[in-house]
């Protein structure tokens, strides 16, 4: 189905893969595993991963009260999950040709060719 004249679908289509989503229970079903976001990203043939948090409120990473044990645990766990996701998906891509071409700042590339 289409939400708001397809704006949701256009946004999802414009997202660069891979996609990592950290929904909480209060997020719309469309943003959780099996929802519209999940289905559309899979239809596009792009990798997507979800790590759902059920004991914390929306915005727990940005505005969570770290004095609350559940929030502190969720933030620590989310940080670890994000770090692992980035390492697995981006560190491994350093061997890709498009990444190698962009490793050195332009001024170093120019001075090396003289």
VMD Tcl script that builds the backbone (N, CA, C; Angstrom):
set m [mol new atoms 342]
animate dup $m
set s [atomselect $m all]
$s set {name element resname resid chain x y z} {
  {N N UNK 1 A 0.826 -1.180 0.000}
  {CA C UNK 1 A 0.000 0.000 0.000}
  {C C UNK 1 A 0.868 1.239 0.000}
  {N N UNK 2 A 0.264 2.354 -0.263}
  {CA C UNK 2 A 1.008 3.607 -0.410}
  {C C UNK 2 A 0.623 4.553 0.718}
  {N N UNK 3 A 1.630 5.112 1.369}
  {CA C UNK 3 A 1.420 6.089 2.435}
  {C C UNK 3 A 1.753 7.477 1.916}
  {N N UNK 4 A 0.861 8.437 2.145}
  {CA C UNK 4 A 1.125 9.844 1.815}
  {C C UNK 4 A 1.656 10.004 0.394}
  {N N UNK 5 A 0.903 9.538 -0.567}
  {CA C UNK 5 A 1.269 9.652 -1.989}
  {C C UNK 5 A 2.622 9.023 -2.295}
  {N N UNK 6 A 2.976 7.972 -1.577}
  {CA C UNK 6 A 4.210 7.245 -1.863}
  {C C UNK 6 A 5.457 7.863 -1.288}
  {N N UNK 7 A 5.340 8.871 -0.430}
  {CA C UNK 7 A 6.534 9.524 0.127}
  {C C UNK 7 A 7.387 8.552 0.948}
  {N N UNK 8 A 6.734 7.687 1.709}
  {CA C UNK 8 A 7.477 6.698 2.506}
  {C C UNK 8 A 8.290 5.798 1.583}
  {N N UNK 9 A 7.647 5.301 0.529}
  {CA C UNK 9 A 8.330 4.426 -0.402}
  {C C UNK 9 A 9.463 5.142 -1.117}
  {N N UNK 10 A 9.268 6.410 -1.473}
  {CA C UNK 10 A 10.329 7.186 -2.128}
  {C C UNK 10 A 11.521 7.353 -1.186}
  {N N UNK 11 A 11.231 7.604 0.076}
  {CA C UNK 11 A 12.303 7.762 1.061}
  {C C UNK 11 A 13.086 6.471 1.199}
  {N N UNK 12 A 12.381 5.358 1.324}
  {CA C UNK 12 A 13.050 4.063 1.461}
  {C C UNK 12 A 13.883 3.766 0.220}
  {N N UNK 13 A 13.346 4.030 -0.950}
  {CA C UNK 13 A 14.072 3.760 -2.194}
  {C C UNK 13 A 15.342 4.600 -2.305}
  {N N UNK 14 A 15.356 5.777 -1.692}
  {CA C UNK 14 A 16.522 6.653 -1.787}
  {C C UNK 14 A 17.587 6.356 -0.733}
  {N N UNK 15 A 17.278 5.487 0.226}
  {CA C UNK 15 A 18.238 5.157 1.281}
  {C C UNK 15 A 19.350 4.276 0.725}
  {N N UNK 16 A 20.594 4.610 1.059}
  {CA C UNK 16 A 21.726 3.802 0.608}
  {C C UNK 16 A 21.845 2.554 1.476}
  {N N UNK 17 A 22.039 1.405 0.870}
  {CA C UNK 17 A 22.200 0.181 1.650}
  {C C UNK 17 A 23.584 0.123 2.289}
  {N N UNK 18 A 23.760 -0.654 3.304}
  {CA C UNK 18 A 22.778 -1.488 3.993}
  {C C UNK 18 A 21.964 -0.664 4.991}
  {N N UNK 19 A 20.845 -1.226 5.410}
  {CA C UNK 19 A 19.945 -0.527 6.326}
  {C C UNK 19 A 19.952 -1.228 7.672}
  {N N UNK 20 A 20.083 -0.443 8.733}
  {CA C UNK 20 A 20.065 -0.960 10.104}
  {C C UNK 20 A 19.028 -0.164 10.870}
  {N N UNK 21 A 18.046 -0.848 11.453}
  {CA C UNK 21 A 16.915 -0.185 12.090}
  {C C UNK 21 A 16.825 -0.625 13.549}
  {N N UNK 22 A 16.643 0.352 14.445}
  {CA C UNK 22 A 16.532 0.089 15.876}
  {C C UNK 22 A 15.159 0.550 16.380}
  {N N UNK 23 A 14.092 -0.160 16.037}
  {CA C UNK 23 A 12.762 0.280 16.477}
  {C C UNK 23 A 12.475 -0.086 17.936}
  {N N UNK 24 A 11.560 0.674 18.526}
  {CA C UNK 24 A 11.047 0.359 19.861}
  {C C UNK 24 A 9.576 -0.023 19.711}
  {N N UNK 25 A 8.993 -0.561 20.776}
  {CA C UNK 25 A 7.608 -1.042 20.703}
  {C C UNK 25 A 6.614 0.028 20.285}
  {N N UNK 26 A 6.873 1.282 20.632}
  {CA C UNK 26 A 5.917 2.341 20.299}
  {C C UNK 26 A 6.046 2.837 18.864}
  {N N UNK 27 A 7.061 2.366 18.125}
  {CA C UNK 27 A 7.187 2.745 16.717}
  {C C UNK 27 A 6.067 2.089 15.917}
  {N N UNK 28 A 5.663 2.716 14.818}
  {CA C UNK 28 A 4.626 2.122 13.974}
  {C C UNK 28 A 5.070 0.750 13.462}
  {N N UNK 29 A 4.114 -0.131 13.252}
  {CA C UNK 29 A 4.426 -1.471 12.752}
  {C C UNK 29 A 5.160 -1.418 11.419}
  {N N UNK 30 A 4.923 -0.366 10.628}
  {CA C UNK 30 A 5.597 -0.227 9.338}
  {C C UNK 30 A 7.109 -0.111 9.475}
  {N N UNK 31 A 7.593 0.297 10.654}
  {CA C UNK 31 A 9.028 0.487 10.866}
  {C C UNK 31 A 9.679 -0.670 11.607}
  {N N UNK 32 A 8.941 -1.743 11.794}
  {CA C UNK 32 A 9.469 -2.885 12.542}
  {C C UNK 32 A 9.601 -4.103 11.630}
  {N N UNK 33 A 10.209 -5.147 12.151}
  {CA C UNK 33 A 10.386 -6.375 11.387}
  {C C UNK 33 A 9.060 -6.829 10.798}
  {N N UNK 34 A 9.067 -7.099 9.494}
  {CA C UNK 34 A 7.867 -7.543 8.802}
  {C C UNK 34 A 6.965 -6.419 8.343}
  {N N UNK 35 A 7.313 -5.189 8.671}
  {CA C UNK 35 A 6.516 -4.028 8.277}
  {C C UNK 35 A 6.854 -3.560 6.875}
  {N N UNK 36 A 6.261 -2.455 6.496}
  {CA C UNK 36 A 6.432 -1.915 5.147}
  {C C UNK 36 A 7.896 -1.610 4.833}
  {N N UNK 37 A 8.622 -1.036 5.778}
  {CA C UNK 37 A 10.038 -0.742 5.552}
  {C C UNK 37 A 10.800 -2.022 5.234}
  {N N UNK 38 A 10.621 -3.030 6.044}
  {CA C UNK 38 A 11.283 -4.321 5.859}
  {C C UNK 38 A 10.943 -4.903 4.494}
  {N N UNK 39 A 9.681 -4.929 4.152}
  {CA C UNK 39 A 9.244 -5.520 2.892}
  {C C UNK 39 A 9.782 -4.753 1.689}
  {N N UNK 40 A 9.731 -3.429 1.760}
  {CA C UNK 40 A 10.189 -2.646 0.615}
  {C C UNK 40 A 11.692 -2.787 0.413}
  {N N UNK 41 A 12.466 -2.747 1.479}
  {CA C UNK 41 A 13.921 -2.878 1.342}
  {C C UNK 41 A 14.255 -4.259 0.778}
  {N N UNK 42 A 13.560 -5.284 1.244}
  {CA C UNK 42 A 13.795 -6.622 0.702}
  {C C UNK 42 A 13.396 -6.711 -0.771}
  {N N UNK 43 A 12.294 -6.058 -1.148}
  {CA C UNK 43 A 11.870 -6.058 -2.552}
  {C C UNK 43 A 12.901 -5.372 -3.443}
  {N N UNK 44 A 13.601 -4.398 -2.893}
  {CA C UNK 44 A 14.651 -3.710 -3.635}
  {C C UNK 44 A 15.934 -4.542 -3.696}
  {N N UNK 45 A 15.926 -5.681 -2.976}
  {CA C UNK 45 A 17.086 -6.563 -2.971}
  {C C UNK 45 A 18.243 -6.036 -2.153}
  {N N UNK 46 A 17.937 -5.218 -1.163}
  {CA C UNK 46 A 18.974 -4.606 -0.338}
  {C C UNK 46 A 19.003 -5.271 1.038}
  {N N UNK 47 A 20.175 -5.316 1.657}
  {CA C UNK 47 A 20.259 -5.893 2.990}
  {C C UNK 47 A 19.625 -4.978 4.038}
  {N N UNK 48 A 18.920 -5.583 4.992}
  {CA C UNK 48 A 18.297 -4.832 6.089}
  {C C UNK 48 A 18.372 -5.677 7.351}
  {N N UNK 49 A 18.656 -5.030 8.451}
  {CA C UNK 49 A 18.692 -5.705 9.750}
  {C C UNK 49 A 17.906 -4.876 10.756}
  {N N UNK 50 A 17.191 -5.575 11.619}
  {CA C UNK 50 A 16.427 -4.938 12.681}
  {C C UNK 50 A 16.907 -5.465 14.026}
  {N N UNK 51 A 17.038 -4.576 14.983}
  {CA C UNK 51 A 17.259 -4.945 16.380}
  {C C UNK 51 A 16.192 -4.193 17.151}
  {N N UNK 52 A 15.204 -4.935 17.635}
  {CA C UNK 52 A 14.056 -4.301 18.292}
  {C C UNK 52 A 14.274 -4.196 19.799}
  {N N UNK 53 A 13.837 -3.062 20.344}
  {CA C UNK 53 A 13.949 -2.790 21.768}
  {C C UNK 53 A 12.544 -2.661 22.348}
  {N N UNK 54 A 12.235 -3.492 23.328}
  {CA C UNK 54 A 10.869 -3.519 23.862}
  {C C UNK 54 A 10.731 -2.849 25.229}
  {N N UNK 55 A 11.825 -2.539 25.874}
  {CA C UNK 55 A 11.733 -2.008 27.243}
  {C C UNK 55 A 12.088 -0.536 27.371}
  {N N UNK 56 A 12.290 0.133 26.254}
  {CA C UNK 56 A 12.655 1.550 26.297}
  {C C UNK 56 A 11.749 2.346 25.370}
  {N N UNK 57 A 11.708 3.643 25.605}
  {CA C UNK 57 A 10.845 4.530 24.824}
  {C C UNK 57 A 11.573 5.049 23.588}
  {N N UNK 58 A 10.801 5.521 22.633}
  {CA C UNK 58 A 11.345 6.147 21.426}
  {C C UNK 58 A 12.307 7.259 21.836}
  {N N UNK 59 A 13.419 7.354 21.136}
  {CA C UNK 59 A 14.408 8.380 21.427}
  {C C UNK 59 A 15.371 8.010 22.543}
  {N N UNK 60 A 15.389 6.745 22.944}
  {CA C UNK 60 A 16.240 6.348 24.071}
  {C C UNK 60 A 17.720 6.589 23.809}
  {N N UNK 61 A 18.151 6.523 22.555}
  {CA C UNK 61 A 19.567 6.768 22.266}
  {C C UNK 61 A 19.929 8.242 22.403}
  {N N UNK 62 A 19.049 9.119 21.951}
  {CA C UNK 62 A 19.351 10.547 21.969}
  {C C UNK 62 A 18.989 11.205 23.289}
  {N N UNK 63 A 17.872 10.776 23.887}
  {CA C UNK 63 A 17.344 11.496 25.044}
  {C C UNK 63 A 17.104 10.618 26.260}
  {N N UNK 64 A 17.579 9.392 26.223}
  {CA C UNK 64 A 17.323 8.473 27.327}
  {C C UNK 64 A 18.007 8.895 28.614}
  {N N UNK 65 A 17.354 8.623 29.727}
  {CA C UNK 65 A 17.903 8.912 31.049}
  {C C UNK 65 A 18.811 7.762 31.455}
  {N N UNK 66 A 20.120 7.972 31.378}
  {CA C UNK 66 A 21.071 6.910 31.683}
  {C C UNK 66 A 21.086 6.528 33.150}
  {N N UNK 67 A 20.357 7.257 33.975}
  {CA C UNK 67 A 20.200 6.886 35.377}
  {C C UNK 67 A 19.247 5.710 35.546}
  {N N UNK 68 A 18.498 5.388 34.504}
  {CA C UNK 68 A 17.569 4.257 34.531}
  {C C UNK 68 A 18.293 3.045 33.949}
  {N N UNK 69 A 18.357 1.980 34.734}
  {CA C UNK 69 A 19.114 0.786 34.347}
  {C C UNK 69 A 18.717 0.238 32.976}
  {N N UNK 70 A 17.420 0.142 32.696}
  {CA C UNK 70 A 16.973 -0.415 31.409}
  {C C UNK 70 A 17.431 0.450 30.238}
  {N N UNK 71 A 17.397 1.761 30.420}
  {CA C UNK 71 A 17.842 2.670 29.360}
  {C C UNK 71 A 19.345 2.539 29.174}
  {N N UNK 72 A 20.087 2.539 30.260}
  {CA C UNK 72 A 21.541 2.418 30.193}
  {C C UNK 72 A 21.945 1.112 29.502}
  {N N UNK 73 A 21.274 0.015 29.845}
  {CA C UNK 73 A 21.561 -1.286 29.234}
  {C C UNK 73 A 21.224 -1.257 27.745}
  {N N UNK 74 A 20.075 -0.676 27.391}
  {CA C UNK 74 A 19.668 -0.611 25.984}
  {C C UNK 74 A 20.628 0.245 25.170}
  {N N UNK 75 A 21.062 1.376 25.717}
  {CA C UNK 75 A 22.006 2.246 25.007}
  {C C UNK 75 A 23.328 1.512 24.790}
  {N N UNK 76 A 23.822 0.837 25.811}
  {CA C UNK 76 A 25.080 0.090 25.677}
  {C C UNK 76 A 24.934 -1.023 24.640}
  {N N UNK 77 A 23.821 -1.723 24.692}
  {CA C UNK 77 A 23.594 -2.822 23.757}
  {C C UNK 77 A 23.452 -2.281 22.342}
  {N N UNK 78 A 22.718 -1.181 22.168}
  {CA C UNK 78 A 22.536 -0.584 20.838}
  {C C UNK 78 A 23.871 -0.096 20.285}
  {N N UNK 79 A 24.690 0.518 21.123}
  {CA C UNK 79 A 26.002 1.000 20.674}
  {C C UNK 79 A 26.859 -0.162 20.195}
  {N N UNK 80 A 26.846 -1.262 20.923}
  {CA C UNK 80 A 27.584 -2.448 20.501}
  {C C UNK 80 A 27.045 -2.989 19.179}
  {N N UNK 81 A 25.721 -3.054 19.047}
  {CA C UNK 81 A 25.096 -3.576 17.819}
  {C C UNK 81 A 25.426 -2.678 16.626}
  {N N UNK 82 A 25.380 -1.358 16.836}
  {CA C UNK 82 A 25.701 -0.415 15.759}
  {C C UNK 82 A 27.169 -0.550 15.356}
  {N N UNK 83 A 28.047 -0.630 16.342}
  {CA C UNK 83 A 29.475 -0.791 16.059}
  {C C UNK 83 A 29.753 -2.068 15.281}
  {N N UNK 84 A 29.129 -3.154 15.695}
  {CA C UNK 84 A 29.323 -4.437 15.014}
  {C C UNK 84 A 28.786 -4.378 13.591}
  {N N UNK 85 A 27.606 -3.768 13.416}
  {CA C UNK 85 A 27.007 -3.622 12.085}
  {C C UNK 85 A 27.925 -2.813 11.173}
  {N N UNK 86 A 28.419 -1.682 11.673}
  {CA C UNK 86 A 29.294 -0.826 10.868}
  {C C UNK 86 A 30.593 -1.545 10.528}
  {N N UNK 87 A 31.173 -2.221 11.481}
  {CA C UNK 87 A 32.414 -2.944 11.219}
  {C C UNK 87 A 32.190 -4.024 10.164}
  {N N UNK 88 A 31.133 -4.785 10.335}
  {CA C UNK 88 A 30.843 -5.883 9.416}
  {C C UNK 88 A 30.540 -5.378 8.008}
  {N N UNK 89 A 29.830 -4.274 7.889}
  {CA C UNK 89 A 29.397 -3.800 6.578}
  {C C UNK 89 A 30.330 -2.795 5.922}
  {N N UNK 90 A 31.014 -1.986 6.703}
  {CA C UNK 90 A 31.818 -0.927 6.108}
  {C C UNK 90 A 33.307 -1.220 6.152}
  {N N UNK 91 A 33.803 -1.799 7.211}
  {CA C UNK 91 A 35.210 -2.161 7.283}
  {C C UNK 91 A 35.529 -3.170 6.192}
  {N N UNK 92 A 34.639 -4.125 6.001}
  {CA C UNK 92 A 34.851 -5.135 4.961}
  {C C UNK 92 A 34.835 -4.510 3.571}
  {N N UNK 93 A 34.122 -3.400 3.410}
  {CA C UNK 93 A 34.023 -2.790 2.086}
  {C C UNK 93 A 35.249 -1.954 1.732}
  {N N UNK 94 A 36.207 -1.834 2.638}
  {CA C UNK 94 A 37.417 -1.076 2.313}
  {C C UNK 94 A 38.185 -1.715 1.169}
  {N N UNK 95 A 37.995 -3.000 0.955}
  {CA C UNK 95 A 38.667 -3.698 -0.140}
  {C C UNK 95 A 37.999 -3.432 -1.487}
  {N N UNK 96 A 36.801 -2.845 -1.458}
  {CA C UNK 96 A 36.101 -2.562 -2.700}
  {C C UNK 96 A 36.830 -1.456 -3.465}
  {N N UNK 97 A 36.873 -1.578 -4.769}
  {CA C UNK 97 A 37.615 -0.620 -5.598}
  {C C UNK 97 A 37.145 0.815 -5.407}
  {N N UNK 98 A 35.839 1.024 -5.286}
  {CA C UNK 98 A 35.343 2.392 -5.146}
  {C C UNK 98 A 35.815 3.032 -3.853}
  {N N UNK 99 A 36.100 2.244 -2.809}
  {CA C UNK 99 A 36.610 2.790 -1.555}
  {C C UNK 99 A 38.094 3.109 -1.664}
  {N N UNK 100 A 38.857 2.273 -2.324}
  {CA C UNK 100 A 40.296 2.474 -2.432}
  {C C UNK 100 A 40.603 3.786 -3.163}
  {N N UNK 101 A 39.840 4.096 -4.186}
  {CA C UNK 101 A 40.061 5.320 -4.942}
  {C C UNK 101 A 39.859 6.580 -4.101}
  {N N UNK 102 A 39.168 6.479 -3.004}
  {CA C UNK 102 A 38.854 7.655 -2.198}
  {C C UNK 102 A 39.555 7.670 -0.838}
  {N N UNK 103 A 40.553 6.840 -0.643}
  {CA C UNK 103 A 41.238 6.775 0.655}
  {C C UNK 103 A 42.153 7.965 0.906}
  {N N UNK 104 A 42.903 8.383 -0.090}
  {CA C UNK 104 A 43.860 9.466 0.100}
  {C C UNK 104 A 43.205 10.805 -0.194}
  {N N UNK 105 A 43.505 11.830 0.609}
  {CA C UNK 105 A 42.985 13.167 0.302}
  {C C UNK 105 A 43.488 13.608 -1.070}
  {N N UNK 106 A 42.705 14.417 -1.786}
  {CA C UNK 106 A 43.090 14.843 -3.148}
  {C C UNK 106 A 44.479 15.466 -3.223}
  {N N UNK 107 A 44.875 16.242 -2.213}
  {CA C UNK 107 A 46.182 16.885 -2.280}
  {C C UNK 107 A 47.323 15.868 -2.247}
  {N N UNK 108 A 47.128 14.747 -1.569}
  {CA C UNK 108 A 48.163 13.709 -1.552}
  {C C UNK 108 A 48.213 12.979 -2.879}
  {N N UNK 109 A 47.061 12.747 -3.470}
  {CA C UNK 109 A 47.023 12.080 -4.768}
  {C C UNK 109 A 47.700 12.944 -5.828}
  {N N UNK 110 A 47.488 14.252 -5.777}
  {CA C UNK 110 A 48.083 15.160 -6.769}
  {C C UNK 110 A 49.595 15.241 -6.593}
  {N N UNK 111 A 50.061 15.323 -5.348}
  {CA C UNK 111 A 51.513 15.437 -5.122}
  {C C UNK 111 A 52.229 14.142 -5.488}
  {N N UNK 112 A 51.554 13.017 -5.399}
  {CA C UNK 112 A 52.169 11.744 -5.749}
  {C C UNK 112 A 52.299 11.558 -7.235}
  {N N UNK 113 A 51.525 12.291 -8.038}
  {CA C UNK 113 A 51.566 12.113 -9.494}
  {C C UNK 113 A 52.563 13.053 -10.165}
  {N N UNK 114 A 53.200 13.926 -9.410}
  {CA C UNK 114 A 54.144 14.901 -10.001}
  {C C UNK 114 A 55.518 14.315 -10.150}
}
mol reanalyze $m
mol bondsrecalc $m
mol representation Tube
mol addrep $m
